[in-house]
C-alpha cells in the first residue's frame, strides 16, 4: 500500500525546495520542447489515438503473418502505421516486400550507427556502459555472463545490417 508518512516526508521536501524544483521542471520542459522527433516511438505521447485505431490494437496482437501483411489492418494515425510496420519487421520478417525489407534495413542501420533522430544510446555509449557494468560486477559471474551475452548480441546484430 501507500506509505502516508513517506508521502508526507517527500511532500515536505518538495515544499522546502520549491523554487529549485520549479526551475528544474521548467528547464526540463523547455529542453524537451526544443526536441522535435520524427520517430514514431518517441511521438507516441504527442496525442491520443482515435477509437477506431484503438479498436485495432487487439486485432494486431492476435493477427497472423498473412493478415498483418495484407494491409487489412490500417491505422489512421501515421505513428501507429509505422509501429505496425516495425512490429511486422521484427516478428514476421518474411512478410516484408523487397521495398519494405530495404526500408527496414535502412532504419536498423541508422539506429545502430547512432545517426538516428531518436535520443538513444549510441553504439559507443552502449559499449562504454557494458564495460562500466563489467567493472562494477567483477565478482558476479551471472552478471558477467549476461553482459557478455549483450556484447555478443550487439556484434551479431551489427553483422546483419
VMD Tcl script that builds the backbone (N, CA, C; Angstrom):
set m [mol new atoms 483]
animate dup $m
set s [atomselect $m all]
$s set {name element resname resid chain x y z} {
  {N N UNK 1 A 0.807 -1.187 0.000}
  {CA C UNK 1 A 0.000 0.000 0.000}
  {C C UNK 1 A 0.852 1.254 0.000}
  {N N UNK 2 A 0.178 2.342 0.062}
  {CA C UNK 2 A 0.815 3.657 0.049}
  {C C UNK 2 A 1.245 4.028 1.465}
  {N N UNK 3 A 2.475 4.441 1.623}
  {CA C UNK 3 A 3.021 4.835 2.916}
  {C C UNK 3 A 2.783 6.339 3.103}
  {N N UNK 4 A 1.768 6.688 3.923}
  {CA C UNK 4 A 1.401 8.092 4.119}
  {C C UNK 4 A 2.541 8.900 4.725}
  {N N UNK 5 A 3.275 8.315 5.658}
  {CA C UNK 5 A 4.376 9.037 6.297}
  {C C UNK 5 A 5.464 9.379 5.286}
  {N N UNK 6 A 5.779 8.418 4.419}
  {CA C UNK 6 A 6.792 8.654 3.402}
  {C C UNK 6 A 6.308 9.711 2.403}
  {N N UNK 7 A 5.031 9.656 2.051}
  {CA C UNK 7 A 4.469 10.669 1.147}
  {C C UNK 7 A 4.562 12.062 1.765}
  {N N UNK 8 A 4.220 12.173 3.037}
  {CA C UNK 8 A 4.306 13.470 3.725}
  {C C UNK 8 A 5.747 13.961 3.781}
  {N N UNK 9 A 6.669 13.055 4.043}
  {CA C UNK 9 A 8.092 13.416 4.092}
  {C C UNK 9 A 8.530 13.978 2.738}
  {N N UNK 10 A 8.143 13.297 1.656}
  {CA C UNK 10 A 8.509 13.768 0.316}
  {C C UNK 10 A 7.823 15.087 -0.024}
  {N N UNK 11 A 6.575 15.233 0.398}
  {CA C UNK 11 A 5.845 16.474 0.154}
  {C C UNK 11 A 6.551 17.648 0.847}
  {N N UNK 12 A 6.968 17.432 2.087}
  {CA C UNK 12 A 7.671 18.490 2.831}
  {C C UNK 12 A 9.008 18.822 2.165}
  {N N UNK 13 A 9.690 17.801 1.687}
  {CA C UNK 13 A 10.956 18.011 0.997}
  {C C UNK 13 A 10.746 18.838 -0.274}
  {N N UNK 14 A 9.679 18.533 -1.009}
  {CA C UNK 14 A 9.356 19.314 -2.204}
  {C C UNK 14 A 9.046 20.768 -1.843}
  {N N UNK 15 A 8.276 20.964 -0.783}
  {CA C UNK 15 A 7.939 22.318 -0.357}
  {C C UNK 15 A 9.177 23.103 0.076}
  {N N UNK 16 A 10.087 22.443 0.774}
  {CA C UNK 16 A 11.319 23.105 1.217}
  {C C UNK 16 A 12.195 23.524 0.044}
  {N N UNK 17 A 12.118 22.775 -1.034}
  {CA C UNK 17 A 12.956 23.036 -2.208}
  {C C UNK 17 A 12.119 23.499 -3.394}
  {N N UNK 18 A 11.017 24.150 -3.091}
  {CA C UNK 18 A 10.033 24.546 -4.093}
  {C C UNK 18 A 10.648 25.274 -5.283}
  {N N UNK 19 A 11.444 26.286 -5.020}
  {CA C UNK 19 A 11.998 27.099 -6.099}
  {C C UNK 19 A 12.908 26.287 -7.021}
  {N N UNK 20 A 13.766 25.462 -6.436}
  {CA C UNK 20 A 14.672 24.673 -7.282}
  {C C UNK 20 A 13.906 23.606 -8.054}
  {N N UNK 21 A 12.853 23.041 -7.445}
  {CA C UNK 21 A 12.033 22.046 -8.154}
  {C C UNK 21 A 11.331 22.706 -9.330}
  {N N UNK 22 A 10.750 23.870 -9.112}
  {CA C UNK 22 A 10.054 24.576 -10.185}
  {C C UNK 22 A 11.014 24.925 -11.313}
  {N N UNK 23 A 12.184 25.432 -10.981}
  {CA C UNK 23 A 13.132 25.803 -12.040}
  {C C UNK 23 A 13.616 24.570 -12.803}
  {N N UNK 24 A 13.775 23.447 -12.107}
  {CA C UNK 24 A 14.196 22.204 -12.775}
  {C C UNK 24 A 13.106 21.712 -13.726}
  {N N UNK 25 A 11.866 21.765 -13.295}
  {CA C UNK 25 A 10.750 21.334 -14.156}
  {C C UNK 25 A 10.682 22.220 -15.397}
  {N N UNK 26 A 10.825 23.508 -15.207}
  {CA C UNK 26 A 10.806 24.441 -16.345}
  {C C UNK 26 A 11.961 24.145 -17.295}
  {N N UNK 27 A 13.136 23.907 -16.743}
  {CA C UNK 27 A 14.317 23.598 -17.565}
  {C C UNK 27 A 14.090 22.334 -18.397}
  {N N UNK 28 A 13.577 21.303 -17.766}
  {CA C UNK 28 A 13.335 20.041 -18.471}
  {C C UNK 28 A 12.280 20.229 -19.548}
  {N N UNK 29 A 11.207 20.920 -19.225}
  {CA C UNK 29 A 10.138 21.157 -20.206}
  {C C UNK 29 A 10.639 21.958 -21.402}
  {N N UNK 30 A 11.438 22.980 -21.134}
  {CA C UNK 30 A 11.985 23.787 -22.237}
  {C C UNK 30 A 12.929 22.969 -23.094}
  {N N UNK 31 A 13.768 22.167 -22.465}
  {CA C UNK 31 A 14.712 21.326 -23.208}
  {C C UNK 31 A 13.951 20.315 -24.067}
  {N N UNK 32 A 12.938 19.675 -23.492}
  {CA C UNK 32 A 12.177 18.673 -24.228}
  {C C UNK 32 A 11.324 19.284 -25.324}
  {N N UNK 33 A 10.849 20.517 -25.126}
  {CA C UNK 33 A 10.020 21.141 -26.154}
  {C C UNK 33 A 10.852 21.545 -27.366}
  {N N UNK 34 A 12.174 21.730 -27.170}
  {CA C UNK 34 A 13.056 22.054 -28.296}
  {C C UNK 34 A 13.309 20.844 -29.178}
  {N N UNK 35 A 13.171 19.668 -28.606}
  {CA C UNK 35 A 13.444 18.432 -29.331}
  {C C UNK 35 A 12.209 18.005 -30.097}
  {N N UNK 36 A 12.271 18.052 -31.395}
  {CA C UNK 36 A 11.174 17.587 -32.220}
  {C C UNK 36 A 11.649 16.309 -32.889}
  {N N UNK 37 A 10.891 15.268 -32.702}
  {CA C UNK 37 A 11.294 13.991 -33.252}
  {C C UNK 37 A 10.371 13.590 -34.384}
  {N N UNK 38 A 10.952 12.942 -35.348}
  {CA C UNK 38 A 10.190 12.382 -36.448}
  {C C UNK 38 A 9.859 10.923 -36.171}
  {N N UNK 39 A 10.429 10.357 -35.133}
  {CA C UNK 39 A 10.298 8.938 -34.880}
  {C C UNK 39 A 8.965 8.599 -34.209}
  {N N UNK 40 A 8.321 7.562 -34.721}
  {CA C UNK 40 A 7.008 7.156 -34.228}
  {C C UNK 40 A 7.035 6.773 -32.752}
  {N N UNK 41 A 8.099 6.105 -32.316}
  {CA C UNK 41 A 8.161 5.663 -30.924}
  {C C UNK 41 A 8.250 6.834 -29.957}
  {N N UNK 42 A 9.017 7.849 -30.291}
  {CA C UNK 42 A 9.139 8.991 -29.389}
  {C C UNK 42 A 7.951 9.936 -29.507}
  {N N UNK 43 A 7.164 9.783 -30.547}
  {CA C UNK 43 A 5.982 10.627 -30.736}
  {C C UNK 43 A 4.709 9.987 -30.183}
  {N N UNK 44 A 4.828 8.858 -29.517}
  {CA C UNK 44 A 3.639 8.172 -29.012}
  {C C UNK 44 A 2.784 9.047 -28.094}
  {N N UNK 45 A 3.427 9.926 -27.350}
  {CA C UNK 45 A 2.694 10.744 -26.384}
  {C C UNK 45 A 2.342 12.128 -26.938}
  {N N UNK 46 A 2.449 12.285 -28.240}
  {CA C UNK 46 A 2.095 13.566 -28.859}
  {C C UNK 46 A 0.595 13.815 -28.889}
  {N N UNK 47 A -0.188 12.798 -28.689}
  {CA C UNK 47 A -1.638 12.969 -28.712}
  {C C UNK 47 A -2.325 11.628 -28.571}
  {N N UNK 48 A -3.639 11.675 -28.416}
  {CA C UNK 48 A -4.412 10.465 -28.228}
  {C C UNK 48 A -4.722 9.810 -29.566}
  {N N UNK 49 A -5.034 8.514 -29.511}
  {CA C UNK 49 A -5.414 7.773 -30.708}
  {C C UNK 49 A -6.926 7.782 -30.851}
  {N N UNK 50 A -7.387 7.628 -32.064}
  {CA C UNK 50 A -8.832 7.565 -32.301}
  {C C UNK 50 A -9.369 6.247 -31.755}
  {N N UNK 51 A -10.664 6.212 -31.501}
  {CA C UNK 51 A -11.306 4.973 -31.029}
  {C C UNK 51 A -11.155 3.878 -32.075}
  {N N UNK 52 A -11.230 4.247 -33.353}
  {CA C UNK 52 A -11.084 3.255 -34.417}
  {C C UNK 52 A -9.691 2.623 -34.373}
  {N N UNK 53 A -8.662 3.454 -34.193}
  {CA C UNK 53 A -7.303 2.926 -34.097}
  {C C UNK 53 A -7.149 2.060 -32.847}
  {N N UNK 54 A -7.700 2.517 -31.737}
  {CA C UNK 54 A -7.613 1.734 -30.505}
  {C C UNK 54 A -8.273 0.371 -30.675}
  {N N UNK 55 A -9.346 0.331 -31.455}
  {CA C UNK 55 A -10.042 -0.926 -31.706}
  {C C UNK 55 A -9.208 -1.936 -32.475}
  {N N UNK 56 A -8.203 -1.460 -33.193}
  {CA C UNK 56 A -7.340 -2.358 -33.972}
  {C C UNK 56 A -6.223 -2.995 -33.142}
  {N N UNK 57 A -5.935 -2.439 -31.965}
  {CA C UNK 57 A -4.817 -2.937 -31.167}
  {C C UNK 57 A -4.929 -4.445 -30.901}
  {N N UNK 58 A -6.081 -4.891 -30.430}
  {CA C UNK 58 A -6.238 -6.319 -30.108}
  {C C UNK 58 A -6.206 -7.171 -31.372}
  {N N UNK 59 A -6.703 -6.636 -32.471}
  {CA C UNK 59 A -6.657 -7.389 -33.735}
  {C C UNK 59 A -5.221 -7.588 -34.195}
  {N N UNK 60 A -4.369 -6.586 -33.985}
  {CA C UNK 60 A -2.959 -6.711 -34.361}
  {C C UNK 60 A -2.302 -7.795 -33.522}
  {N N UNK 61 A -2.552 -7.762 -32.220}
  {CA C UNK 61 A -1.921 -8.744 -31.331}
  {C C UNK 61 A -2.323 -10.176 -31.672}
  {N N UNK 62 A -3.530 -10.364 -32.183}
  {CA C UNK 62 A -3.985 -11.728 -32.478}
  {C C UNK 62 A -3.835 -12.095 -33.960}
  {N N UNK 63 A -3.355 -11.167 -34.767}
  {CA C UNK 63 A -3.252 -11.403 -36.214}
  {C C UNK 63 A -2.088 -12.333 -36.549}
  {N N UNK 64 A -2.280 -13.101 -37.613}
  {CA C UNK 64 A -1.186 -13.931 -38.103}
  {C C UNK 64 A -0.409 -13.151 -39.169}
  {N N UNK 65 A 0.642 -13.760 -39.655}
  {CA C UNK 65 A 1.546 -13.105 -40.610}
  {C C UNK 65 A 0.804 -12.632 -41.863}
  {N N UNK 66 A -0.065 -13.475 -42.383}
  {CA C UNK 66 A -0.785 -13.116 -43.608}
  {C C UNK 66 A -1.695 -11.913 -43.397}
  {N N UNK 67 A -2.385 -11.890 -42.279}
  {CA C UNK 67 A -3.283 -10.769 -42.001}
  {C C UNK 67 A -2.498 -9.474 -41.832}
  {N N UNK 68 A -1.375 -9.565 -41.131}
  {CA C UNK 68 A -0.567 -8.368 -40.909}
  {C C UNK 68 A -0.023 -7.796 -42.212}
  {N N UNK 69 A 0.340 -8.655 -43.141}
  {CA C UNK 69 A 0.936 -8.177 -44.391}
  {C C UNK 69 A -0.099 -7.861 -45.461}
  {N N UNK 70 A -1.366 -8.176 -45.207}
  {CA C UNK 70 A -2.400 -7.968 -46.223}
  {C C UNK 70 A -2.820 -6.509 -46.392}
  {N N UNK 71 A -2.529 -5.691 -45.397}
  {CA C UNK 71 A -2.951 -4.296 -45.469}
  {C C UNK 71 A -4.360 -4.079 -44.937}
  {N N UNK 72 A -5.011 -5.140 -44.464}
  {CA C UNK 72 A -6.363 -5.032 -43.916}
  {C C UNK 72 A -6.362 -4.187 -42.645}
  {N N UNK 73 A -5.310 -4.338 -41.855}
  {CA C UNK 73 A -5.190 -3.571 -40.617}
  {C C UNK 73 A -4.492 -2.258 -40.936}
  {N N UNK 74 A -5.271 -1.220 -41.045}
  {CA C UNK 74 A -4.700 0.080 -41.407}
  {C C UNK 74 A -5.105 1.120 -40.369}
  {N N UNK 75 A -4.086 1.716 -39.741}
  {CA C UNK 75 A -4.321 2.767 -38.758}
  {C C UNK 75 A -4.416 4.114 -39.455}
  {N N UNK 76 A -5.246 4.983 -38.925}
  {CA C UNK 76 A -5.329 6.335 -39.480}
  {C C UNK 76 A -4.168 7.202 -38.981}
  {N N UNK 77 A -3.624 6.858 -37.813}
  {CA C UNK 77 A -2.521 7.611 -37.219}
  {C C UNK 77 A -1.199 7.098 -37.793}
  {N N UNK 78 A -0.420 7.980 -38.374}
  {CA C UNK 78 A 0.832 7.566 -39.014}
  {C C UNK 78 A 1.828 6.965 -38.026}
  {N N UNK 79 A 1.762 7.373 -36.757}
  {CA C UNK 79 A 2.657 6.787 -35.756}
  {C C UNK 79 A 2.394 5.294 -35.625}
  {N N UNK 80 A 1.121 4.954 -35.551}
  {CA C UNK 80 A 0.749 3.550 -35.383}
  {C C UNK 80 A 1.030 2.741 -36.642}
  {N N UNK 81 A 0.851 3.361 -37.785}
  {CA C UNK 81 A 1.135 2.663 -39.035}
  {C C UNK 81 A 2.617 2.306 -39.118}
  {N N UNK 82 A 3.476 3.229 -38.701}
  {CA C UNK 82 A 4.913 2.967 -38.686}
  {C C UNK 82 A 5.264 1.895 -37.662}
  {N N UNK 83 A 4.631 1.945 -36.489}
  {CA C UNK 83 A 4.899 0.942 -35.463}
  {C C UNK 83 A 4.408 -0.440 -35.890}
  {N N UNK 84 A 3.327 -0.491 -36.657}
  {CA C UNK 84 A 2.845 -1.762 -37.200}
  {C C UNK 84 A 3.875 -2.343 -38.170}
  {N N UNK 85 A 4.441 -1.481 -38.994}
  {CA C UNK 85 A 5.494 -1.927 -39.906}
  {C C UNK 85 A 6.668 -2.506 -39.121}
  {N N UNK 86 A 7.098 -1.830 -38.075}
  {CA C UNK 86 A 8.234 -2.295 -37.274}
  {C C UNK 86 A 7.893 -3.607 -36.562}
  {N N UNK 87 A 6.672 -3.721 -36.112}
  {CA C UNK 87 A 6.215 -4.960 -35.472}
  {C C UNK 87 A 6.307 -6.118 -36.460}
  {N N UNK 88 A 5.819 -5.902 -37.656}
  {CA C UNK 88 A 5.909 -6.932 -38.698}
  {C C UNK 88 A 7.355 -7.272 -39.005}
  {N N UNK 89 A 8.198 -6.250 -39.141}
  {CA C UNK 89 A 9.602 -6.470 -39.499}
  {C C UNK 89 A 10.324 -7.269 -38.419}
  {N N UNK 90 A 10.033 -6.977 -37.169}
  {CA C UNK 90 A 10.711 -7.675 -36.076}
  {C C UNK 90 A 10.199 -9.096 -35.883}
  {N N UNK 91 A 8.904 -9.271 -36.029}
  {CA C UNK 91 A 8.289 -10.555 -35.689}
  {C C UNK 91 A 7.942 -11.438 -36.886}
  {N N UNK 92 A 7.759 -10.838 -38.049}
  {CA C UNK 92 A 7.386 -11.583 -39.247}
  {C C UNK 92 A 8.177 -11.076 -40.452}
  {N N UNK 93 A 9.502 -11.169 -40.411}
  {CA C UNK 93 A 10.313 -10.591 -41.487}
  {C C UNK 93 A 9.996 -11.163 -42.868}
  {N N UNK 94 A 9.513 -12.390 -42.916}
  {CA C UNK 94 A 9.181 -12.986 -44.217}
  {C C UNK 94 A 7.973 -12.309 -44.855}
  {N N UNK 95 A 7.220 -11.541 -44.071}
  {CA C UNK 95 A 6.033 -10.875 -44.613}
  {C C UNK 95 A 6.366 -9.574 -45.340}
  {N N UNK 96 A 7.627 -9.157 -45.293}
  {CA C UNK 96 A 8.014 -7.880 -45.894}
  {C C UNK 96 A 8.269 -8.032 -47.394}
  {N N UNK 97 A 7.843 -7.019 -48.130}
  {CA C UNK 97 A 8.177 -6.958 -49.552}
  {C C UNK 97 A 9.642 -6.546 -49.676}
  {N N UNK 98 A 10.176 -6.580 -50.883}
  {CA C UNK 98 A 11.573 -6.155 -51.085}
  {C C UNK 98 A 11.778 -4.708 -50.649}
  {N N UNK 99 A 10.851 -3.829 -51.033}
  {CA C UNK 99 A 10.958 -2.416 -50.650}
  {C C UNK 99 A 10.894 -2.257 -49.123}
  {N N UNK 100 A 9.983 -2.989 -48.492}
  {CA C UNK 100 A 9.860 -2.910 -47.036}
  {C C UNK 100 A 11.118 -3.463 -46.362}
  {N N UNK 101 A 11.668 -4.530 -46.897}
  {CA C UNK 101 A 12.894 -5.110 -46.345}
  {C C UNK 101 A 14.032 -4.096 -46.425}
  {N N UNK 102 A 14.114 -3.396 -47.543}
  {CA C UNK 102 A 15.146 -2.382 -47.716}
  {C C UNK 102 A 14.924 -1.229 -46.725}
  {N N UNK 103 A 13.662 -0.793 -46.571}
  {CA C UNK 103 A 13.346 0.265 -45.600}
  {C C UNK 103 A 13.721 -0.162 -44.176}
  {N N UNK 104 A 13.429 -1.419 -43.848}
  {CA C UNK 104 A 13.733 -1.940 -42.517}
  {C C UNK 104 A 15.243 -1.968 -42.291}
  {N N UNK 105 A 15.994 -2.421 -43.266}
  {CA C UNK 105 A 17.446 -2.458 -43.148}
  {C C UNK 105 A 18.015 -1.046 -42.998}
  {N N UNK 106 A 17.484 -0.097 -43.752}
  {CA C UNK 106 A 17.942 1.293 -43.636}
  {C C UNK 106 A 17.640 1.849 -42.240}
  {N N UNK 107 A 16.456 1.561 -41.748}
  {CA C UNK 107 A 16.074 2.011 -40.406}
  {C C UNK 107 A 17.023 1.418 -39.372}
  {N N UNK 108 A 17.268 0.115 -39.441}
  {CA C UNK 108 A 18.154 -0.550 -38.487}
  {C C UNK 108 A 19.572 0.009 -38.575}
  {N N UNK 109 A 20.042 0.231 -39.788}
  {CA C UNK 109 A 21.397 0.755 -39.979}
  {C C UNK 109 A 21.529 2.123 -39.319}
  {N N UNK 110 A 20.524 2.972 -39.511}
  {CA C UNK 110 A 20.556 4.306 -38.890}
  {C C UNK 110 A 20.549 4.206 -37.369}
  {N N UNK 111 A 19.681 3.353 -36.845}
  {CA C UNK 111 A 19.584 3.201 -35.389}
  {C C UNK 111 A 20.891 2.690 -34.804}
  {N N UNK 112 A 21.492 1.712 -35.463}
  {CA C UNK 112 A 22.700 1.094 -34.932}
  {C C UNK 112 A 23.944 1.935 -35.142}
  {N N UNK 113 A 23.891 2.851 -36.091}
  {CA C UNK 113 A 25.059 3.694 -36.346}
  {C C UNK 113 A 25.070 4.929 -35.457}
  {N N UNK 114 A 23.958 5.181 -34.783}
  {CA C UNK 114 A 23.875 6.365 -33.951}
  {C C UNK 114 A 23.472 7.603 -34.740}
  {N N UNK 115 A 23.157 7.427 -36.017}
  {CA C UNK 115 A 22.739 8.552 -36.861}
  {C C UNK 115 A 21.227 8.603 -36.975}
  {N N UNK 116 A 20.577 8.494 -35.864}
  {CA C UNK 116 A 19.122 8.457 -35.857}
  {C C UNK 116 A 18.605 9.613 -35.021}
  {N N UNK 117 A 17.441 10.111 -35.374}
  {CA C UNK 117 A 16.884 11.279 -34.696}
  {C C UNK 117 A 16.485 11.002 -33.249}
  {N N UNK 118 A 16.259 9.746 -32.922}
  {CA C UNK 118 A 15.818 9.408 -31.575}
  {C C UNK 118 A 16.976 9.573 -30.597}
  {N N UNK 119 A 16.656 10.115 -29.445}
  {CA C UNK 119 A 17.665 10.359 -28.415}
  {C C UNK 119 A 17.949 9.049 -27.678}
  {N N UNK 120 A 18.727 8.182 -28.328}
  {CA C UNK 120 A 19.061 6.890 -27.762}
  {C C UNK 120 A 20.563 6.780 -27.558}
  {N N UNK 121 A 20.947 5.710 -26.933}
  {CA C UNK 121 A 22.349 5.418 -26.724}
  {C C UNK 121 A 23.022 5.130 -28.063}
  {N N UNK 122 A 24.163 5.714 -28.288}
  {CA C UNK 122 A 24.938 5.403 -29.489}
  {C C UNK 122 A 25.637 4.061 -29.259}
  {N N UNK 123 A 26.128 3.426 -30.324}
  {CA C UNK 123 A 26.866 2.174 -30.135}
  {C C UNK 123 A 28.067 2.339 -29.196}
  {N N UNK 124 A 28.721 3.481 -29.282}
  {CA C UNK 124 A 29.869 3.727 -28.402}
  {C C UNK 124 A 29.426 3.849 -26.942}
  {N N UNK 125 A 28.303 4.531 -26.714}
  {CA C UNK 125 A 27.785 4.664 -25.352}
  {C C UNK 125 A 27.355 3.299 -24.803}
  {N N UNK 126 A 26.782 2.475 -25.665}
  {CA C UNK 126 A 26.385 1.118 -25.289}
  {C C UNK 126 A 27.620 0.337 -24.818}
  {N N UNK 127 A 28.676 0.363 -25.638}
  {CA C UNK 127 A 29.915 -0.339 -25.285}
  {C C UNK 127 A 30.477 0.176 -23.968}
  {N N UNK 128 A 30.483 1.476 -23.801}
  {CA C UNK 128 A 31.012 2.085 -22.589}
  {C C UNK 128 A 30.198 1.652 -21.368}
  {N N UNK 129 A 28.891 1.622 -21.517}
  {CA C UNK 129 A 28.017 1.227 -20.410}
  {C C UNK 129 A 28.245 -0.238 -20.035}
  {N N UNK 130 A 28.372 -1.096 -21.042}
  {CA C UNK 130 A 28.628 -2.512 -20.776}
  {C C UNK 130 A 29.966 -2.674 -20.046}
  {N N UNK 131 A 31.003 -1.962 -20.521}
  {CA C UNK 131 A 32.313 -2.043 -19.873}
  {C C UNK 131 A 32.245 -1.573 -18.424}
  {N N UNK 132 A 31.518 -0.496 -18.194}
  {CA C UNK 132 A 31.360 0.030 -16.845}
  {C C UNK 132 A 30.665 -0.994 -15.944}
  {N N UNK 133 A 29.617 -1.618 -16.459}
  {CA C UNK 133 A 28.891 -2.625 -15.679}
  {C C UNK 133 A 29.747 -3.867 -15.446}
  {N N UNK 134 A 30.592 -4.207 -16.416}
  {CA C UNK 134 A 31.505 -5.349 -16.253}
  {C C UNK 134 A 32.476 -5.070 -15.100}
  {N N UNK 135 A 32.982 -3.839 -15.043}
  {CA C UNK 135 A 33.919 -3.463 -13.988}
  {C C UNK 135 A 33.230 -3.501 -12.623}
  {N N UNK 136 A 31.989 -2.992 -12.584}
  {CA C UNK 136 A 31.242 -2.962 -11.319}
  {C C UNK 136 A 30.912 -4.355 -10.802}
  {N N UNK 137 A 30.777 -5.310 -11.694}
  {CA C UNK 137 A 30.296 -6.632 -11.282}
  {C C UNK 137 A 31.335 -7.727 -11.510}
  {N N UNK 138 A 32.595 -7.400 -11.270}
  {CA C UNK 138 A 33.696 -8.354 -11.494}
  {C C UNK 138 A 33.494 -9.675 -10.760}
  {N N UNK 139 A 32.918 -9.627 -9.582}
  {CA C UNK 139 A 32.783 -10.837 -8.768}
  {C C UNK 139 A 31.457 -11.569 -8.978}
  {N N UNK 140 A 30.609 -11.055 -9.839}
  {CA C UNK 140 A 29.295 -11.664 -10.066}
  {C C UNK 140 A 29.292 -12.383 -11.415}
  {N N UNK 141 A 29.492 -13.689 -11.387}
  {CA C UNK 141 A 29.607 -14.477 -12.619}
  {C C UNK 141 A 28.318 -14.428 -13.448}
  {N N UNK 142 A 27.174 -14.385 -12.792}
  {CA C UNK 142 A 25.903 -14.338 -13.520}
  {C C UNK 142 A 25.786 -13.048 -14.314}
  {N N UNK 143 A 26.061 -11.932 -13.658}
  {CA C UNK 143 A 26.010 -10.635 -14.349}
  {C C UNK 143 A 27.035 -10.563 -15.475}
  {N N UNK 144 A 28.225 -11.071 -15.224}
  {CA C UNK 144 A 29.273 -11.071 -16.248}
  {C C UNK 144 A 28.793 -11.850 -17.476}
  {N N UNK 145 A 28.137 -12.982 -17.249}
  {CA C UNK 145 A 27.613 -13.785 -18.360}
  {C C UNK 145 A 26.559 -13.040 -19.151}
  {N N UNK 146 A 25.677 -12.354 -18.444}
  {CA C UNK 146 A 24.623 -11.566 -19.111}
  {C C UNK 146 A 25.247 -10.444 -19.929}
  {N N UNK 147 A 26.217 -9.764 -19.360}
  {CA C UNK 147 A 26.864 -8.654 -20.058}
  {C C UNK 147 A 27.638 -9.140 -21.283}
  {N N UNK 148 A 28.298 -10.289 -21.179}
  {CA C UNK 148 A 28.978 -10.855 -22.353}
  {C C UNK 148 A 27.960 -11.219 -23.425}
  {N N UNK 149 A 26.819 -11.754 -22.999}
  {CA C UNK 149 A 25.758 -12.097 -23.959}
  {C C UNK 149 A 25.253 -10.839 -24.663}
  {N N UNK 150 A 25.157 -9.732 -23.944}
  {CA C UNK 150 A 24.730 -8.474 -24.560}
  {C C UNK 150 A 25.763 -7.968 -25.566}
  {N N UNK 151 A 27.033 -8.148 -25.252}
  {CA C UNK 151 A 28.082 -7.770 -26.207}
  {C C UNK 151 A 27.999 -8.632 -27.469}
  {N N UNK 152 A 27.792 -9.937 -27.280}
  {CA C UNK 152 A 27.669 -10.849 -28.424}
  {C C UNK 152 A 26.436 -10.513 -29.262}
  {N N UNK 153 A 25.331 -10.190 -28.577}
  {CA C UNK 153 A 24.096 -9.834 -29.274}
  {C C UNK 153 A 24.327 -8.618 -30.163}
  {N N UNK 154 A 25.004 -7.611 -29.621}
  {CA C UNK 154 A 25.286 -6.404 -30.408}
  {C C UNK 154 A 26.137 -6.745 -31.622}
  {N N UNK 155 A 27.166 -7.567 -31.433}
  {CA C UNK 155 A 28.046 -7.947 -32.546}
  {C C UNK 155 A 27.250 -8.687 -33.621}
  {N N UNK 156 A 26.377 -9.591 -33.203}
  {CA C UNK 156 A 25.551 -10.330 -34.167}
  {C C UNK 156 A 24.601 -9.390 -34.899}
  {N N UNK 157 A 24.035 -8.469 -34.158}
  {CA C UNK 157 A 23.097 -7.502 -34.741}
  {C C UNK 157 A 23.785 -6.647 -35.794}
  {N N UNK 158 A 24.977 -6.185 -35.475}
  {CA C UNK 158 A 25.718 -5.344 -36.427}
  {C C UNK 158 A 26.097 -6.107 -37.695}
  {N N UNK 159 A 26.272 -7.402 -37.586}
  {CA C UNK 159 A 26.603 -8.203 -38.774}
  {C C UNK 159 A 25.423 -8.336 -39.725}
  {N N UNK 160 A 24.205 -8.113 -39.225}
  {CA C UNK 160 A 23.020 -8.301 -40.064}
  {C C UNK 160 A 22.605 -7.057 -40.821}
  {N N UNK 161 A 23.258 -5.933 -40.556}
  {CA C UNK 161 A 22.867 -4.706 -41.272}
  {C C UNK 161 A 23.902 -4.298 -42.289}
}
mol reanalyze $m
mol bondsrecalc $m
mol representation Tube
mol addrep $m
